[in-house]
């Protein structure tokens, strides 16, 4: 299958150029001057010519933080690998890295194998896995080495959720030391879970049970304290560190200080922390429960600091932490905010939201938009240059993006398997128009042209951290 994408503006993390993109099979074979003789010759024998005049041609997005078909919470995540990745495709994200979790007495390889089996033949986009680590013992570092050899090169640990997935400082240090040896990356959910649980219990004892107290008790100070401690442990171990879903200016200050000292500390934030805020948790009639996630939404003044962190590259990646629960599932916590399942639906909207906030509203450049949504996660998680760019030899994961196509986000039009939208009524300036997955057009406007199982599993290299 030959495809020529002509007349568009190709945008990567490092350049913006008028060019035609030539695709042979699943691979980009040329990015050439528009209307060149090479394009004309190629197009004559092409199976498909896509006119991208007036559009941006960008690498497919990479969402490095999703939770599909997960069962480790108060309620099961109803978003399956099939529904979640179809929604991902509609949003211009052609690769996800999902979290494989340990269930009960499972070992790390067991959780990985089960998760991979669940995803096989289901995914509409390409996919890889991180491993969520719990119950660290003397076997865990050895299992880590085994998984790295299998192409799983990142491991998430938790300073939160005592009694569930929490690891103490000694366990974290041991895993970081092993990561320093095998080249993998420790990802950290950095909140002081021990102290947070005290505050949550005290709030419930006072009768403060509404959703907003989820945010009040998970204070930014305790996020920053945990980030500081995680950085100290990684410095002792000599390993890189990646903070997931960083939400506050307090935590960001700790990352900036570490990076200014030359430490290999990296962080992601999520669209919810850039577009939503603590006031959403206070919506009446229990509507605030729809906005419960951890770390929680912060007061609005934190947003400017996060945007600045993206501008200075102290925050490298924007991921979603997509982990949706329907309204009926959230009702479980009506009488106690501690029982509300944590997680928001954002996977489908990430690329358009970030274009809106970064480019359309003048905060960041086109290239930075592509970087934080595509190239940076590809480099961080061992997929670059196969993914994250448009260049000869790269996978033809390509999005034709119309920057002048206003539309409104709504539960009525999204494809995620959840019965509400956190971004209901928000107007986006630009819109995903066409999506190619390894050369195959899987989305054309409102039409899904892919088939179940189009996505391929991606073993990953050791994380490059060349950001």
C-alpha positions as CSV (number, residue, x, y, z in Angstrom):
1,X,0.0,0.0,0.0
2,X,1.4,3.3,-1.1
3,X,0.1,6.6,0.4
4,X,1.1,10.2,-0.5
5,X,0.1,13.0,1.9
6,X,0.4,16.2,-0.1
7,X,0.3,19.9,0.4
8,X,0.4,19.9,4.2
9,X,2.6,21.5,6.8
10,X,4.7,18.8,8.5
11,X,5.2,19.5,12.2
12,X,7.6,17.6,14.3
13,X,9.2,18.4,17.6
14,X,12.1,20.1,15.8
15,X,10.8,21.6,12.6
16,X,7.8,23.0,10.8
17,X,8.0,22.7,7.0
18,X,5.8,22.6,3.9
19,X,6.3,19.1,2.7
20,X,4.8,16.0,1.2
21,X,5.0,12.7,3.1
22,X,5.5,9.5,1.2
23,X,4.5,6.1,2.8
24,X,5.3,2.7,1.6
25,X,3.5,0.0,3.5
26,X,3.8,0.8,7.2
27,X,6.9,3.0,6.9
28,X,7.6,6.6,6.0
29,X,10.0,6.6,3.1
30,X,10.2,10.3,2.3
31,X,9.5,13.8,3.5
32,X,10.0,15.9,0.4
33,X,9.6,19.3,-1.1
34,X,5.9,19.9,-2.1
35,X,5.0,19.2,-5.7
36,X,8.4,17.7,-6.3
37,X,9.1,15.3,-9.2
38,X,9.6,12.6,-6.6
39,X,6.1,13.2,-5.2
40,X,4.5,13.2,-8.7
41,X,6.2,10.0,-9.6
42,X,5.3,8.4,-6.3
43,X,1.7,9.6,-6.4
44,X,1.2,8.2,-9.9
45,X,1.6,4.7,-8.5
46,X,0.1,5.4,-5.1
47,X,-3.0,3.6,-3.8
48,X,-4.1,6.7,-1.9
49,X,-3.4,10.4,-2.1
50,X,-4.4,12.5,0.9
51,X,-4.8,16.2,0.3
52,X,-3.6,18.0,3.5
53,X,-3.7,21.6,2.1
54,X,-4.1,24.0,5.0
55,X,-3.6,21.2,7.5
56,X,-0.9,20.2,9.9
57,X,0.7,16.7,9.4
58,X,2.0,15.5,12.7
59,X,3.3,12.3,14.3
60,X,0.6,10.2,16.0
61,X,0.3,10.9,19.6
62,X,1.7,8.7,22.4
63,X,-0.2,8.5,25.7
64,X,2.2,7.1,28.2
65,X,-0.2,6.7,31.0
66,X,-3.5,4.8,30.6
67,X,-5.4,2.3,32.7
68,X,-7.6,0.1,30.5
69,X,-9.6,-2.9,31.7
70,X,-8.2,-2.5,35.2
71,X,-9.7,-4.1,38.3
72,X,-7.5,-2.9,41.1
73,X,-9.8,-0.1,42.3
74,X,-13.0,0.1,44.3
75,X,-14.9,-0.5,41.0
76,X,-13.7,-2.1,37.7
77,X,-12.7,0.2,34.8
78,X,-15.3,-0.5,32.1
79,X,-13.1,1.0,29.4
80,X,-11.7,-2.1,27.6
81,X,-8.6,-2.4,25.5
82,X,-10.9,-2.2,22.4
83,X,-13.1,0.7,23.4
84,X,-10.2,2.7,24.9
85,X,-8.0,2.4,21.9
86,X,-10.7,3.1,19.4
87,X,-11.3,6.4,21.3
88,X,-7.6,6.9,21.3
89,X,-7.5,6.6,17.5
90,X,-10.3,9.2,17.1
91,X,-8.2,11.5,19.2
92,X,-5.1,11.2,17.2
93,X,-3.2,9.0,19.7
94,X,-1.7,6.0,17.9
95,X,0.3,4.5,20.7
96,X,-0.6,3.9,24.4
97,X,1.5,2.6,27.2
98,X,-0.8,1.0,29.7
99,X,-0.2,-0.2,33.2
100,X,-0.1,-3.9,34.0
101,X,-1.0,-4.5,37.6
102,X,-0.4,-7.3,40.0
103,X,-3.6,-9.0,41.4
104,X,-3.6,-10.7,44.8
105,X,-0.5,-12.9,45.1
106,X,0.7,-12.5,41.5
107,X,4.3,-11.9,40.8
108,X,5.5,-9.1,38.4
109,X,5.8,-11.4,35.4
110,X,2.3,-12.9,36.1
111,X,0.7,-9.5,36.0
112,X,2.5,-8.6,32.8
113,X,1.5,-11.9,31.1
114,X,-2.2,-11.6,32.2
115,X,-2.4,-8.0,31.0
116,X,-0.7,-8.8,27.7
117,X,-3.1,-11.7,27.1
118,X,-6.1,-9.5,27.8
119,X,-4.9,-6.9,25.3
120,X,-3.9,-9.3,22.5
121,X,-6.1,-9.0,19.5
122,X,-8.2,-6.2,21.1
123,X,-6.3,-3.0,20.6
124,X,-7.0,-0.5,17.8
125,X,-3.6,1.3,18.2
126,X,-0.1,0.1,19.1
127,X,0.5,-0.5,22.7
128,X,3.2,-1.3,25.3
129,X,3.2,-1.8,29.1
130,X,4.6,-0.4,32.3
131,X,4.5,-2.6,35.4
132,X,2.8,-1.4,38.6
133,X,4.8,-2.7,41.5
134,X,3.4,-3.9,44.8
135,X,4.5,-6.3,47.5
136,X,8.2,-5.8,47.0
137,X,10.4,-8.6,48.3
138,X,13.8,-10.2,47.6
139,X,12.5,-11.7,44.3
140,X,11.2,-8.4,42.9
141,X,14.5,-7.0,41.6
142,X,15.2,-10.3,39.8
143,X,11.8,-10.2,38.2
144,X,12.5,-6.7,37.1
145,X,15.6,-7.9,35.2
146,X,13.5,-10.6,33.5
147,X,10.9,-8.1,32.3
148,X,13.5,-5.6,31.0
149,X,14.8,-8.4,28.8
150,X,11.2,-8.8,27.6
151,X,11.0,-5.2,26.5
152,X,9.2,-3.8,29.6
153,X,11.5,-1.0,30.8
154,X,9.5,1.1,33.2
155,X,8.1,0.3,36.6
156,X,5.6,2.3,38.6
157,X,5.8,2.5,42.4
158,X,3.5,4.1,45.0
159,X,4.1,6.3,48.0
160,X,0.3,6.4,48.3
161,X,-2.4,3.9,49.1
162,X,-1.1,2.1,52.2
163,X,-2.5,-1.4,52.5
164,X,-2.9,-1.7,48.7
165,X,0.1,-0.9,46.5
166,X,2.2,1.2,48.9
167,X,5.9,0.7,49.1
168,X,8.1,2.1,51.9
169,X,11.3,4.0,51.3
170,X,13.5,0.9,51.7
171,X,11.5,-1.1,49.1
172,X,11.7,1.9,46.8
173,X,15.4,2.3,47.2
174,X,16.0,-1.4,46.4
175,X,14.0,-1.2,43.2
176,X,15.8,2.0,42.2
177,X,19.2,0.4,42.8
178,X,18.2,-2.4,40.5
179,X,16.9,0.1,37.9
180,X,20.3,1.8,38.0
181,X,21.8,-1.6,37.0
182,X,19.4,-2.7,34.3
183,X,18.7,0.6,32.7
184,X,15.0,0.7,33.5
185,X,13.0,3.7,34.7
186,X,11.2,4.0,38.0
187,X,7.9,5.9,37.8
188,X,6.6,7.3,41.0
189,X,3.1,8.1,42.3
190,X,4.4,10.7,44.7
191,X,2.0,11.5,47.5
192,X,2.6,10.9,51.3
193,X,-0.1,8.2,51.6
194,X,0.4,7.6,55.3
195,X,-0.2,11.3,56.2
196,X,-3.0,11.6,53.7
197,X,-4.9,8.7,55.2
198,X,-4.8,10.4,58.6
199,X,-6.3,13.6,57.1
200,X,-9.0,11.6,55.2
201,X,-10.0,9.7,58.4
202,X,-10.2,13.0,60.4
203,X,-12.3,14.6,57.7
204,X,-14.8,11.7,57.7
205,X,-15.0,11.8,61.5
206,X,-16.0,15.5,61.3
207,X,-18.7,14.6,58.7
208,X,-16.8,16.2,55.9
209,X,-17.8,13.6,53.3
210,X,-18.4,15.6,50.1
211,X,-16.2,15.1,47.0
212,X,-14.3,18.4,47.6
213,X,-12.7,16.9,50.7
214,X,-11.0,14.4,48.5
215,X,-9.0,17.5,47.2
216,X,-8.7,19.2,50.6
217,X,-7.1,16.1,52.3
218,X,-4.7,15.3,49.5
219,X,-2.8,18.6,50.0
220,X,-0.1,19.8,47.6
221,X,2.3,20.0,50.5
222,X,2.2,16.2,50.8
223,X,2.7,15.8,47.1
224,X,5.7,18.0,47.2
225,X,7.1,16.2,50.3
226,X,6.8,12.8,48.5
227,X,8.4,14.2,45.3
228,X,11.3,15.5,47.4
229,X,11.8,12.1,49.1
230,X,11.6,10.2,45.8
231,X,14.2,12.4,44.4
232,X,16.5,11.9,47.4
233,X,16.1,8.1,47.1
234,X,16.8,8.2,43.3
235,X,19.9,10.3,43.9
236,X,21.2,7.8,46.5
237,X,20.5,4.9,44.1
238,X,22.0,6.7,41.1
239,X,18.9,6.0,39.0
240,X,16.7,8.2,36.9
241,X,13.2,9.1,38.2
242,X,10.0,9.9,36.5
243,X,7.1,11.5,38.4
244,X,3.7,10.5,37.1
245,X,0.7,12.9,37.0
246,X,2.4,15.9,38.7
247,X,-0.4,18.2,39.7
248,X,0.9,21.2,41.8
249,X,3.3,24.0,41.8
250,X,4.7,22.7,45.1
251,X,5.7,19.4,43.5
252,X,7.0,21.1,40.4
253,X,9.4,23.3,42.5
254,X,11.0,20.1,43.8
255,X,11.5,18.7,40.3
256,X,13.0,22.1,39.0
257,X,15.4,22.2,42.0
258,X,16.6,18.6,41.2
259,X,17.0,19.3,37.5
260,X,18.9,22.5,38.3
261,X,21.3,20.3,40.2
262,X,21.8,18.1,37.2
263,X,19.8,15.1,38.3
264,X,18.0,12.8,35.9
265,X,14.5,13.7,37.2
266,X,11.6,13.9,34.8
267,X,7.9,14.4,35.1
268,X,4.6,14.4,33.3
269,X,1.4,16.3,33.9
270,X,-2.1,15.7,32.6
271,X,-4.7,17.8,30.8
272,X,-7.0,17.7,33.9
273,X,-4.5,19.7,35.9
274,X,-4.2,22.3,33.1
275,X,-7.9,22.7,32.3
276,X,-9.9,21.7,35.5
277,X,-9.5,22.8,39.1
278,X,-10.5,22.2,42.7
279,X,-13.8,24.1,42.2
280,X,-15.0,21.3,39.9
281,X,-15.0,19.0,43.0
282,X,-17.4,21.3,44.6
283,X,-20.1,21.1,42.0
284,X,-23.6,20.5,43.5
285,X,-25.7,17.4,43.6
286,X,-22.7,15.1,43.9
287,X,-21.5,16.2,40.4
288,X,-18.1,16.9,41.9
289,X,-17.6,13.2,42.2
290,X,-17.1,13.1,38.4
291,X,-13.8,15.0,38.9
292,X,-12.2,12.8,41.6
293,X,-8.7,11.7,40.7
294,X,-5.4,11.3,42.5
295,X,-3.5,13.5,42.9
296,X,-6.6,15.7,43.0
297,X,-7.5,18.8,41.0
298,X,-5.7,21.8,42.5
299,X,-6.7,25.5,42.9
300,X,-6.6,27.3,39.6
301,X,-3.5,29.2,40.5
302,X,-1.4,26.1,40.0
303,X,-2.2,25.9,36.3
304,X,0.1,28.8,35.3
305,X,3.0,27.1,37.0
306,X,2.4,23.8,35.2
307,X,2.2,25.6,31.8
308,X,5.5,27.3,32.7
309,X,7.0,23.9,33.5
310,X,6.0,22.7,30.1
311,X,7.5,25.8,28.5
312,X,10.8,25.3,30.3
313,X,10.9,21.5,29.7
314,X,10.9,20.8,33.5
315,X,7.7,18.9,32.6
316,X,8.5,16.8,29.6
317,X,5.4,14.8,28.9
318,X,1.6,15.3,28.9
319,X,-0.2,12.0,29.5
320,X,-3.8,11.4,30.6
321,X,-3.9,8.9,33.4
322,X,-7.1,7.8,31.7
323,X,-9.1,5.7,34.2
324,X,-12.8,6.4,33.7
325,X,-15.7,5.4,35.9
326,X,-19.4,5.8,35.1
327,X,-21.8,7.8,37.1
328,X,-23.4,4.8,38.7
329,X,-19.9,3.6,39.9
330,X,-19.2,7.0,41.4
331,X,-22.4,6.8,43.4
332,X,-20.7,4.2,45.6
333,X,-19.1,7.1,47.4
334,X,-22.1,9.4,47.9
335,X,-21.9,9.0,51.6
336,X,-18.1,9.1,51.9
337,X,-15.7,10.6,49.5
338,X,-13.2,7.9,50.3
339,X,-15.3,5.4,48.5
340,X,-15.4,7.3,45.2
341,X,-13.4,5.5,42.5
342,X,-10.4,7.7,41.4
343,X,-9.9,8.5,37.7
344,X,-11.0,10.7,34.8
345,X,-11.8,10.1,31.1
346,X,-9.4,12.1,28.9
347,X,-7.7,9.7,26.5
348,X,-9.6,10.8,23.4
349,X,-9.2,14.5,24.0
350,X,-5.5,14.9,24.9
351,X,-4.2,16.0,21.5
352,X,-7.0,18.6,20.8
353,X,-7.0,19.9,24.4
354,X,-3.2,20.5,24.3
355,X,-3.4,22.1,20.9
356,X,-6.0,24.4,22.3
357,X,-4.2,25.3,25.5
358,X,-0.7,25.4,24.0
359,X,-1.0,26.7,20.5
360,X,-4.4,28.3,19.9
361,X,-4.2,30.2,23.2
362,X,-0.6,31.2,22.6
363,X,1.3,29.5,25.5
364,X,3.6,27.1,23.6
365,X,4.8,26.5,20.0
366,X,3.5,24.0,17.5
367,X,6.8,22.1,17.9
368,X,6.4,21.9,21.7
369,X,2.9,20.6,21.3
370,X,4.2,17.7,19.2
371,X,7.1,17.2,21.5
372,X,5.2,16.8,24.8
373,X,2.4,14.7,23.1
374,X,4.6,12.5,20.9
375,X,8.3,12.8,20.7
376,X,9.1,13.2,24.4
377,X,7.2,10.1,25.5
378,X,8.7,8.1,22.6
379,X,12.2,9.0,23.7
380,X,11.5,8.6,27.4
381,X,10.0,5.1,27.0
382,X,12.3,3.6,24.4
383,X,10.2,4.0,21.2
384,X,12.1,6.7,19.4
385,X,12.6,7.1,16.4
386,X,10.2,4.3,15.4
387,X,7.5,6.4,17.0
388,X,7.3,10.1,17.8
389,X,8.4,11.7,14.6
390,X,7.8,11.8,10.8
391,X,11.0,10.8,9.1
392,X,12.3,8.1,6.7
393,X,12.3,4.8,8.5
394,X,9.7,5.7,11.1
395,X,6.4,4.1,11.5
396,X,3.7,5.9,9.4
397,X,1.7,6.9,12.5
398,X,0.4,10.2,11.1
399,X,-2.3,12.6,12.0
400,X,-3.8,15.2,9.6
401,X,-4.9,17.9,11.9
402,X,-7.1,20.8,10.9
403,X,-6.2,23.9,13.0
404,X,-9.3,25.7,11.9
405,X,-12.2,23.3,12.7
406,X,-14.0,24.6,15.8
407,X,-16.1,22.0,17.7
408,X,-17.4,21.3,21.1
409,X,-16.4,18.4,23.4
410,X,-19.3,16.4,24.7
411,X,-20.4,13.0,26.0
412,X,-22.8,13.0,23.0
413,X,-19.9,12.7,20.5
414,X,-17.0,11.1,22.3
415,X,-16.1,7.4,21.9
416,X,-14.9,6.6,25.4
417,X,-16.9,4.1,27.3
418,X,-18.1,6.5,30.0
419,X,-21.3,8.3,30.4
420,X,-20.1,11.9,31.0
421,X,-17.3,14.2,29.9
422,X,-15.2,16.3,32.2
423,X,-14.8,18.7,29.4
424,X,-18.5,19.0,28.4
425,X,-19.1,22.2,26.4
426,X,-15.5,23.2,25.9
427,X,-14.8,24.6,22.4
428,X,-11.7,23.4,20.6
429,X,-10.2,25.4,17.8
430,X,-8.6,22.5,16.0
431,X,-9.6,18.9,15.3
432,X,-8.2,15.6,14.3
433,X,-9.3,14.9,10.7
434,X,-7.5,11.8,9.6
435,X,-5.4,9.2,11.4
436,X,-3.0,6.7,10.0
437,X,-1.7,3.8,12.0
438,X,1.4,2.3,10.4
439,X,0.2,3.5,7.0
440,X,-3.4,2.4,7.3
441,X,-6.1,5.0,7.5
442,X,-8.1,4.1,10.7
443,X,-10.0,7.4,11.2
444,X,-11.4,9.6,8.5
445,X,-13.5,12.4,10.0
446,X,-16.3,10.8,12.1
447,X,-15.8,7.4,10.5
448,X,-13.7,4.6,12.0
449,X,-12.1,2.5,9.3
450,X,-9.9,0.3,11.5
451,X,-10.5,-3.2,12.6
452,X,-10.2,-5.0,16.0
453,X,-6.6,-6.0,16.6
454,X,-5.0,-3.4,14.3
455,X,-2.7,-2.5,17.2
456,X,0.7,-4.3,17.6
457,X,2.4,-5.0,20.9
458,X,5.6,-2.9,21.3
459,X,8.6,-4.3,23.2
460,X,10.6,-1.2,24.3
461,X,14.2,-0.3,24.5
462,X,15.9,1.0,27.6
463,X,14.7,4.5,28.3
464,X,16.9,7.0,26.6
465,X,16.1,10.1,28.7
466,X,17.7,12.2,25.9
467,X,15.4,15.2,26.5
